[in-house]
Amino acid sequence: LSLTAAQVAAVIALVDEGNTIPFIARYRKEATGGMDDAQLRAFDERLAYLRHLEARKAEVLPAIAAQGKLTPELRATHEAAAADALGCAVCAYAEGTFRRDG
């Protein structure tokens, strides 16, 4: 998907407001820059995956800390992985940027 930051923000806002993909595709074309149903579904699936991943990451660090096994190196690795995932998420939807996942 080659989307602008404005399109990404608009779709996220519309989904977070509870709008369905068919509704957004049909009645919010101006906000999405004319994204079709397939593009919106792909975006929505990726958004759900990334949100789940971030929630899981937020659970893992405290669990490791509770076990007393959290080292400074492990914390740094976790934070770097979180930053890398955020970078990949932005790259996946930004126009004209390099994408690692193809």
C-alpha positions, 0 to 999 in steps of 0.5 A, spaced: 500 500 500 502 506 498 499 511 502 500 518 505 500 519 512 494 523 512 490 517 509 493 512 514 491 517 520 484 518 517 483 510 516 485 509 523 480 514 526 475 512 522 476 505 524 477 507 531 470 511 531 467 504 529 466 505 522 465 498 518 470 497 512 464 497 507 462 503 510 468 507 509 469 504 502 463 507 500 461 513 504 468 516 506 472 516 499 474 523 500 477 522 507 481 515 505 483 518 498 479 513 494 482 507 497 477 501 495 475 495 499 481 491 498 486 496 500 482 498 507 481 490 509 489 489 508 490 496 512 485 494 517 488 487 518 495 490 519 493 495 524 489 489 528 496 485 527 500 491 530 496 493 535 496 486 538 503 485 537 504 492 541 499 489 547 503 483 547 510 486 548 507 491 553 505 484 557 512 481 556 517 486 559 513 486 566 512 478 566 520 478 565 521 483 570 516 479 575 521 473 574 527 477 576 530 476 569 530 482 566 537 485 565 539 492 562 541 488 555 534 485 555 531 491 556 535 494 551 533 489 546 526 489 547 526 497 546 530 496 540 525 491 537 519 495 539 522 501 535 524 497 529 516 494 529 514 501 529 519 503 524 516 497 520 509 499 521 510 506 518 514 504 512 509 499 510 504 504 509 508 510 507 509 512 500 515 512 497 519 508 502 523 502 503 519 496 506 523 490 509 517 485 508 517 486 500 
